Amino acid sequence: MSAIFQLRRRDLEKHTIRVIHQGKGLQSSVYLVELDGQRAAVKDFANTPPRFRRWVAPFLIGREIKALKHLEGTPGVPHFYGRVDRYAFAMEYIEGKPIADFMPGELSPQVLENVQQSIDAIHQRGVSHGDLKRRSNLLVTPDEQVYLIDFAAAVVGNRRGNFFLNWLQHKMAEIDDKSISKIKKFSAPDQMTPADWDNLNQKTPLEKWARRLLKR
C-alpha cells in the first residue's frame, strides 16, 4: 500500500513541503506533502470556522472523494490517494499553473483543445464538475496537459432510478461546456469565435432558473 494512504493528521505538518493554497474563511487549505519519496496534495478543512468544519466540511469532502473515485483513471483528473481524517484527504499532486494565472494571449490553441477534452472525458463518465467558471480549477502542466481540480460541487449521474440526479448532472454538464468560451473571453480573446459569443449569450435552463431564484 502506498505510504500516502497511511498519512495521518499527526504526521501532516512534518511532511508538508509547502503550502499550495492558504485557505481563508470557509476555504480549504492545500498542502504539498512528501512521504517516503511520494508526493501528494492534501486538501484540508481543519482550520475553517468550527460550525462549518463540523457540519459542512465532511459533506464537501465526501462529495469530492466520491467524484474522484468515480473518475479514477480518467484523463485530466488527479488520482485519489486516501483520506487523512474527517477534514482532509490526499490526492495526486499536479505540477501545473492555473489558467487564471495566464495573461491574455498566453494560452495556445492546443491548451484550449485539451480543456475541452478533459471536460468531455468527465462527462463521458457521467460526472459534471459544476465550478469551471472558476478558472483556478483548471491546471495546465508544462507539457500543456489540462487537469480539472476541486470537485466539491461535482454531480455524479448515470444512477439507475435516480431521475433527478441524472437530470441535474446533465444540466450541470451544459454549464461546464460553456467554460471553454469563458476561458477564451478572459485568457484568449483573440481565439473567440461567433459561436463562442453565442454560447455565452445563451443561458442554459439551469442558469435561467438560478437567475430567477436570485432575482438577477
C-alpha positions as CSV (number, residue, x, y, z in Angstrom):
1,M,0.0,0.0,0.0
2,S,1.2,3.5,-0.8
3,A,2.6,5.5,2.1
4,I,0.3,8.4,1.2
5,F,-2.7,6.2,2.1
6,Q,-1.2,5.9,5.7
7,L,-0.8,9.7,6.2
8,R,-2.3,10.8,9.5
9,R,-3.1,14.2,11.0
10,R,-0.3,14.0,13.5
11,D,2.2,13.5,10.6
12,L,0.8,16.2,8.3
13,E,2.9,19.1,9.5
14,K,6.2,17.4,9.5
15,H,5.7,16.0,6.0
16,T,4.5,19.3,4.4
17,I,6.9,20.8,1.9
18,R,4.9,24.0,1.3
19,V,1.5,25.5,1.3
20,I,0.0,25.4,-2.2
21,H,-3.1,27.4,-1.1
22,Q,-3.7,29.0,2.3
23,G,-7.4,28.9,2.8
24,K,-9.3,31.9,4.3
25,G,-12.7,31.9,5.9
26,L,-14.6,28.9,4.6
27,Q,-11.9,27.9,2.1
28,S,-9.8,24.7,2.5
29,S,-6.0,24.9,2.6
30,V,-4.0,22.7,0.2
31,Y,-0.5,21.4,1.1
32,L,2.2,19.7,-0.9
33,V,3.2,16.7,1.2
34,E,6.0,14.2,0.7
35,L,6.2,10.9,2.5
36,D,8.7,8.1,1.7
37,G,9.5,9.8,-1.6
38,Q,5.9,10.1,-2.8
39,R,4.3,13.5,-3.2
40,A,0.6,14.3,-2.8
41,A,-1.6,17.3,-2.5
42,V,-3.6,17.3,0.7
43,K,-6.9,19.3,0.9
44,D,-7.6,20.3,4.4
45,F,-10.6,22.0,6.1
46,A,-9.3,21.7,9.6
47,N,-8.7,25.5,10.0
48,T,-12.2,26.6,8.9
49,P,-14.7,28.0,11.4
50,P,-16.0,25.4,13.9
51,R,-19.6,25.0,12.7
52,F,-18.6,24.9,9.1
53,R,-15.8,22.4,9.9
54,R,-18.1,20.2,11.8
55,W,-21.2,20.1,9.6
56,V,-20.3,21.2,6.1
57,A,-16.7,20.2,5.5
58,P,-17.2,16.5,5.8
59,F,-20.1,16.7,3.3
60,L,-17.9,18.6,0.8
61,I,-15.0,16.2,1.3
62,G,-17.3,13.2,0.8
63,R,-18.8,14.7,-2.3
64,E,-15.3,15.3,-3.8
65,I,-14.0,11.9,-2.9
66,K,-17.0,10.3,-4.5
67,A,-16.4,12.1,-7.7
68,L,-12.6,11.4,-7.8
69,K,-13.2,7.7,-7.1
70,H,-15.9,7.5,-9.8
71,L,-13.4,9.2,-12.3
72,E,-10.4,7.1,-11.4
73,G,-8.3,6.6,-14.5
74,T,-10.0,9.4,-16.4
75,P,-7.5,11.7,-18.3
76,G,-7.2,15.1,-16.8
77,V,-8.4,14.1,-13.3
78,P,-6.0,13.6,-10.3
79,H,-5.8,10.2,-8.7
80,F,-7.4,9.9,-5.2
81,Y,-4.9,8.6,-2.7
82,G,-6.8,8.3,0.5
83,R,-8.5,10.1,3.4
84,V,-6.3,11.7,6.1
85,D,-9.2,12.1,8.6
86,R,-12.7,13.7,8.7
87,Y,-11.4,17.0,7.5
88,A,-8.7,16.2,4.9
89,F,-7.8,13.8,2.1
90,A,-4.8,13.2,-0.2
91,M,-4.7,13.1,-4.0
92,E,-2.2,13.2,-6.8
93,Y,-0.1,16.4,-6.9
94,I,-0.2,18.0,-10.3
95,E,2.6,20.3,-11.2
96,G,0.8,23.0,-13.1
97,K,-0.3,26.6,-13.5
98,P,-3.9,27.7,-13.0
99,I,-5.5,29.0,-16.2
100,A,-6.5,32.1,-14.1
101,D,-2.8,33.0,-13.9
102,F,-2.2,33.2,-17.6
103,M,-2.1,36.6,-19.3
104,P,-4.4,37.2,-22.3
105,G,-2.8,35.7,-25.4
106,E,-0.6,33.2,-23.5
107,L,-2.8,30.2,-23.9
108,S,-2.1,28.2,-27.1
109,P,-4.9,26.6,-29.2
110,Q,-3.6,23.2,-28.0
111,V,-4.3,24.1,-24.4
112,L,-7.9,25.1,-25.2
113,E,-8.4,21.9,-27.1
114,N,-7.1,20.0,-24.1
115,V,-9.5,21.8,-21.8
116,Q,-12.4,20.6,-24.0
117,Q,-11.0,17.0,-24.0
118,S,-10.8,17.0,-20.2
119,I,-14.3,18.3,-19.8
120,D,-15.6,15.7,-22.4
121,A,-13.8,12.9,-20.5
122,I,-15.6,13.5,-17.2
123,H,-18.9,13.9,-19.0
124,Q,-18.5,10.6,-20.7
125,R,-18.1,9.1,-17.2
126,G,-21.4,10.7,-16.1
127,V,-19.9,13.5,-14.0
128,S,-20.3,17.2,-14.2
129,H,-17.7,19.5,-12.5
130,G,-20.0,22.4,-11.6
131,D,-17.4,25.1,-10.9
132,L,-15.4,25.5,-14.0
133,K,-16.3,29.2,-14.2
134,R,-13.5,29.5,-11.6
135,R,-10.5,29.3,-13.9
136,S,-8.2,28.4,-11.0
137,N,-9.9,25.0,-11.1
138,L,-8.1,24.2,-14.3
139,L,-4.3,23.5,-14.2
140,V,-2.0,23.5,-17.2
141,T,1.1,21.3,-16.9
142,P,4.4,22.2,-18.5
143,D,3.6,19.9,-21.5
144,E,0.2,21.6,-21.9
145,Q,-2.0,18.9,-20.5
146,V,-5.1,20.2,-18.6
147,Y,-6.2,18.8,-15.2
148,L,-9.5,19.6,-13.5
149,I,-9.4,20.1,-9.8
150,D,-11.8,20.9,-6.9
151,F,-14.7,18.5,-7.5
152,A,-16.6,19.7,-4.3
153,A,-19.5,20.9,-6.5
154,A,-19.5,17.8,-8.8
155,V,-22.6,15.8,-9.6
156,V,-22.3,12.1,-10.4
157,G,-25.1,10.9,-12.7
158,N,-25.8,7.7,-14.6
159,R,-27.6,6.4,-11.5
160,R,-30.3,3.8,-12.0
161,G,-33.7,5.1,-10.9
162,N,-32.5,8.5,-9.8
163,F,-34.1,10.7,-12.3
164,F,-33.4,14.0,-10.5
165,L,-29.6,13.5,-10.1
166,N,-29.3,12.3,-13.7
167,W,-31.2,15.3,-14.9
168,L,-29.1,17.6,-12.7
169,Q,-25.8,16.1,-13.9
170,H,-26.9,16.6,-17.5
171,K,-27.9,20.3,-16.9
172,M,-24.7,21.0,-15.0
173,A,-22.7,19.5,-17.8
174,E,-24.3,22.1,-20.1
175,I,-22.8,24.8,-17.9
176,D,-19.4,23.0,-17.9
177,D,-19.5,23.1,-21.7
178,K,-19.7,26.9,-21.6
179,S,-16.4,27.2,-19.7
180,I,-14.3,27.0,-22.8
181,S,-15.9,30.1,-24.2
182,K,-15.5,31.9,-20.9
183,I,-11.8,30.9,-20.7
184,K,-11.3,32.3,-24.3
185,K,-13.0,35.5,-23.3
186,F,-10.7,36.3,-20.4
187,S,-7.5,34.4,-21.4
188,A,-7.5,34.1,-25.2
189,P,-9.8,36.8,-26.6
190,D,-8.1,36.5,-30.0
191,Q,-9.4,32.9,-30.3
192,M,-13.1,33.8,-29.6
193,T,-15.5,32.8,-32.5
194,P,-19.1,33.9,-33.2
195,A,-20.1,30.5,-31.8
196,D,-18.3,31.3,-28.5
197,W,-20.2,34.6,-28.2
198,D,-23.5,32.9,-28.9
199,N,-22.6,30.3,-26.3
200,L,-22.0,32.9,-23.6
201,N,-25.1,34.9,-24.5
202,Q,-27.5,31.9,-24.5
203,K,-28.3,31.0,-20.9
204,T,-28.9,27.3,-20.1
205,P,-32.3,26.4,-18.4
206,L,-30.4,25.9,-15.1
207,E,-28.8,29.3,-15.4
208,K,-32.2,30.9,-16.1
209,W,-33.7,29.2,-13.1
210,A,-30.8,30.4,-10.9
211,R,-31.2,34.0,-12.1
212,R,-34.9,33.9,-11.3
213,L,-34.2,32.4,-7.9
214,L,-31.6,35.1,-7.1
215,K,-33.6,37.8,-8.8
216,R,-30.7,38.8,-11.0
